[in-house]
């Protein structure tokens, strides 16, 4: 279904067999709209006859999920599916309790399915444009989501604001932005699926403003629609793939995989937890319920038995550096694969960049959701720091604990990194970690290179593996700054006290996880 534009009802059918349409807010509208645009009501009537819809957006409540046998999730017995036409309105909403927790999990359907408010644009109705009636329906849908503690999923296909309503149409974007902000403040996730086309104000609010942004392959996505771009504009820049490469879209998802993908995202983002994430166990050893930890005598140790065959800790500072830089030690991917039953990634800093050296997303660990941000051993780019800050703030808002894995020789220090705002990006990540209310756990799995590594580390809850070091500066650079010969680099590494056991003694880390195999 990616070779043509499909209707709102077809888009809904990709996701659910259980959809109950929300009633439109009762309101009287002026003939031919706020501008008395001649023929506007006639155009609306023709659009309604052609599409079967009353407006450019269809709003309702849906159960999104896939049963364990892979078949579509059936509707729950208490909520039978309503026929597409005429739609059956849902039961009157009950008032939201003033004392309701802002992080209450969304009601789950069968087989882990999740109930959500579903917004689907009908591009066949005046190009999916936003007018006053659209704004009224969107505001009502968002309010329903907050009253019933439901996530919001938007299936966007729009050309922007409706010209026949002038500025009154354009100001609907402010209404949508406010409703999205209120829903964000309520601790409810918002996911957007970008269909073809997603342009103008719809992209700049419901699309780009969502917590997670998915897109159909080859969908036209951009603020400028096809008729308002410069004549020499590269059409490839206005695609879902280009937006993904620019850090504005998290993933491209084929239509046939949307139901499964959205169900996984909704389950992960609607499962708050207050317990900190445990540090990952060694990826090359059998995975215990909790990792074995070596801690100093003054530090209360977790209630796990000590290992009888621990791998020796590095004897010197330079040995710690060599072990951290060894190509044979496990990298972030190995830790994440061993830690999570499954995980789903976010991508991009929402400011024009991506960094493949920073892995961010959400996964399931021992039945609960953990967010993760993991360095991959490369010099971290500004986009990587901004993506990690985005991840931590989202997890914090949803009440999901965070795991960070530190492994970088340091922040990227080339001229391009400076032009991309390296200092501001690192500062933003420091702030995100420092202000997070959700628990953050850090494991140093390799190189801990100065502030570029420390920005990702949790104060008071950072651990290290035996194959790691953490230093104010790389020993080679320290020796160079001190004008020492190369022969004194190893001695400088010892003086810096960068071994895991040194870090414990200095009070920088909580403890050392059980050793890994290989070397």
Buried (B, 14 or more C-beta within 10 A) or exposed (E): BBEEBBBBBBBBBBBBBBBBBBBBEEEEBEEBBBBEBEEBBEBBEEBBEEBBBBBBBBBBBBBBBBBEEEEBBBBBEEBEBBEEEEBEEBEEEEEBEEEEEBBBBBBBBBBBBBBBBBBBBBBBBBBBBBBBBBBBBBBBBBBBBBBBBBBBBBBBBBBBBBBBBBEBBBBBBEBBBEBBEBBBEBBBBBBBBBBBBBBBBBBBBBBBBBBBBBBBBEBBBBBBBEEEBEEEEEEEBBBBBBBBBBBBBBBBBEBEEBBBBBBBBBBBBBBBBEEBBBBBBBBEBEEEEEBBBBBBEEBEBBEEEEEEEEBEBBEBBBBBBBBBBEEEBBBBEBBBEBBBEEBBBBBBBBBEBBBEBBBBBBBBBEEBBBBBBBBBBBBBBBBBBBBBBBBBBBBBBBBBBBBBBBBBBBBBEEEEBEEBBBEEBBBBBBBBBEEBEBBBBBBBBBBBBBBBBBBBBBEEBBBBBBBBBBBBBBBEBBBBEEEBEEEBBBBBBBEBBBBBBBBBEEEBBBBBBBBBEEE
